[in-house]
Amino acid sequence: MTPERMRCLESLAELVLRVERPHPVRVAIDGPDAAGKTTLADELAPLIARSGRPVIRASIDGFHRPRQARIARGPESPEGYFRDSFDYPALWAVLLDPLGPGGNREFRRRVFDFRADVPVAAPIEIAPADAVLVFDGVFLLRRELVDLWDFSVFVAVPFAETQRRAAARDVELLGSAGEVLHHYGVRYVPGQQLYFEEAHPQEKADVVVENEDPDRPRLRLDAPPA
């Protein structure tokens, strides 16, 4: 890891640790597909844990809807990607609400295996009151979710770069680099553009991480966290 990346992550961890709530702090790591959200969340979590705070790692990938529902508008539909991909009622019920105000702190990390296209019965866990949830995924600052985060990060990368990364990353999932670029061109990038138009996530995030160069990411903090 470069010194520039470590400094960015340490600054981000400090911002998260400033957030005080009487319940676990729920942190969203949002951004387009292949922006580096999961990597950033995986690297941020141990820095938060180093302070002594328990960390819960989870991802929107554990809250997909069944494939038939995800592609009901067509496998290439950007609106289907944006509106139909994820089970938000389940996310509220088993994770975000239990960790939020008045919650009992009994949570599950996931409910669905999207690769096998089957539900999963993840164990019930009990979060300490001072825990920090680090949750990565797409579309996290949409209307249905934006008020449920105590701190939010948007990982910003131009679509041309996310597609370049995806062509190397998602071949196993989609079959070939050509198929990856096709799906991104007709479904994933237009779906993100719908999200940007409706939700304006960069404006809503507490912090934006400019991550076009992962070795030299830059923090943009427009307003201090509440």
Stockholm file with secondary structure:
# STOCKHOLM 1.0

chainA/1-226         MTPERMRCLESLAELVLRVERPHPVRVAIDGPDAAGKTTLADELAPLIARSGRPVIRASIDGFHRPRQARIARGPESPEGYFRDSFDYPALWAVLLDPLGPGGNREFRRRVFDFRADVPVAAPIEIAPADAVLVFDGVFLLRRELVDLWDFSVFVAVPFAETQRRAAARDVELLGSAGEVLHHYGVRYVPGQQLYFEEAHPQEKADVVVENEDPDRPRLRLDAPPA
#=GR chainA/1-226 SS CCHHHHHHHHHHHHHHHHCCCSSCEEEEEECSTTSSHHHHHHHHHHHHHTTTCCEEEEEGGGGBCCHHHHTTTCTTCHHHHHHHSBCHHHHIIIIITTTSTTCCCEECSCSEETTTTEECCCCCEECCTTCEEEEECSSTTSTTTGGGCSEEEEEECCHHHHHHHHHHHSHHHHSSHHHHHHHIIIIIHHHHHHHHHHHCHHHHCSEEEECSSTTSCEEECSSCCC
#=GC SS_cons         CCHHHHHHHHHHHHHHHHCCCSSCEEEEEECSTTSSHHHHHHHHHHHHHTTTCCEEEEEGGGGBCCHHHHTTTCTTCHHHHHHHSBCHHHHIIIIITTTSTTCCCEECSCSEETTTTEECCCCCEECCTTCEEEEECSSTTSTTTGGGCSEEEEEECCHHHHHHHHHHHSHHHHSSHHHHHHHIIIIIHHHHHHHHHHHCHHHHCSEEEECSSTTSCEEECSSCCC
//
